[in-house]
Amino acid sequence: MSTAYARTPRGYTACVSERNGTEGVRASDEATIVLAPNPGPMTLDGTNSYVLRAPGSPSAVVVDPGPDDPAHLARLAAAGPVELVLITHHHADHVAGALGFAELVGAPMRAFDPAYCAGAGPLVDGETILAAGLALEVLHTPGHTADSACFLVRGEAGPAVLTGDTILGRGTTIIADPDGALGPYLDSLERLRSLARAADAPVPALPAHGPVLPDLVAICDAYLAHRAERLDQVRAALAALGADASAEAVTDVVYRDTDASVRQAAEASVRAQLAYLRGERG
């Protein structure tokens, strides 16, 4: 199925409506990164908000408006007219400013989670969205969270995939147990790898945090190998601690060198790994 959008008329402030573009880092001919000012242990340099448009298109799609920071949202609005807002998942560093931003620019907003939809229905896996001169394929990629989405952008120079937090530009993502689950996450990585393998050239990954990665197949290979290694470490920890060992105890062994600032994230990933190994959840 495909869905086309046209921006609904709505007033802009003068400083926004007089501009047709915004400062940012060009990730591809169709994608510009506007970095949100929310760096941290979990967000790396900050959230990458994406402005998408085909070359020459007067309108844009904004993916993940990010935190409720007026200056950041104004920079995104300056890329207008914005005809659609898309959300990769519901975590606050992606959506805290999203509803207000959609209202500001008068655009519908869509996500897999209905709570983050406005003026349009939830995303549908496999649908093609026609907006800003682009065809965007929606991929449901649960694992990091249940509502995680990626977006395949077929540009003039070839495809690229906006990966949200399913794949990061540096390091690896967490499985946000109990919302996220390891089984679906492994399936999502396999799906992305298969999609990229079918392309004629390496497919870039455009993550929600960190730098653009040049080869989606290579990063999926690395992520899957990392998850297999972690599962082996958890199995070894259970062999030493006992089959009923707690997530906290396993984290002490498997993530013993992890910084305290990301300890909670490590425990969430261990809970997901234990649930996977014990067959409690995916």
HULIN-V954607 format. One record per residue. RES is the residue in one small letter. OMEGA is omega as a letter, one per 30 degrees, with the letter a starting at -180 (999 if undefined). Layout:
res=<RES & RES>
omega=<OMEGA & OMEGA>
This chain:
res=<m & s & t & a & y & a & r & t & p & r & g & y & t & a & c & v & s & e & r & n & g & t & e & g & v & r & a & s & d & e & a & t & i & v & l & a & p & n & p & g & p & m & t & l & d & g & t & n & s & y & v & l & r & a & p & g & s & p & s & a & v & v & v & d & p & g & p & d & d & p & a & h & l & a & r & l & a & a & a & g & p & v & e & l & v & l & i & t & h & h & h & a & d & h & v & a & g & a & l & g & f & a & e & l & v & g & a & p & m & r & a & f & d & p & a & y & c & a & g & a & g & p & l & v & d & g & e & t & i & l & a & a & g & l & a & l & e & v & l & h & t & p & g & h & t & a & d & s & a & c & f & l & v & r & g & e & a & g & p & a & v & l & t & g & d & t & i & l & g & r & g & t & t & i & i & a & d & p & d & g & a & l & g & p & y & l & d & s & l & e & r & l & r & s & l & a & r & a & a & d & a & p & v & p & a & l & p & a & h & g & p & v & l & p & d & l & v & a & i & c & d & a & y & l & a & h & r & a & e & r & l & d & q & v & r & a & a & l & a & a & l & g & a & d & a & s & a & e & a & v & t & d & v & v & y & r & d & t & d & a & s & v & r & q & a & a & e & a & s & v & r & a & q & l & a & y & l & r & g & e & r & g>
omega=<l & a & l & a & l & a & l & a & l & a & l & l & a & a & l & a & a & a & l & a & a & l & l & a & a & l & l & l & a & a & l & l & l & a & l & a & a & l & l & a & a & a & a & a & a & l & l & l & a & l & a & l & l & l & l & a & l & a & a & l & l & l & l & l & l & a & l & a & a & a & l & a & l & l & l & a & l & l & a & g & l & a & a & l & l & a & l & l & a & a & a & a & l & a & a & l & a & a & l & l & l & l & a & a & l & a & l & l & a & l & l & l & a & a & a & l & l & l & l & a & l & l & l & a & l & l & l & l & l & a & l & l & a & l & a & l & a & l & l & a & a & l & l & l & l & a & a & l & l & a & l & l & l & a & a & a & a & a & l & a & l & a & a & l & l & l & l & l & l & l & l & a & l & l & a & l & g & l & l & a & a & a & l & l & l & l & a & l & l & l & l & l & l & l & a & l & a & a & a & a & l & a & l & l & a & a & l & l & l & a & l & l & a & a & a & l & a & a & l & l & a & a & a & l & l & l & l & l & l & l & l & l & l & l & l & l & l & l & a & a & a & a & a & a & a & l & l & a & l & l & l & a & a & a & a & a & a & l & a & a & l & a & a & l & l & l & l & l & l & l & l & l & l & l & l & a & a & l & a & l & a & 999>
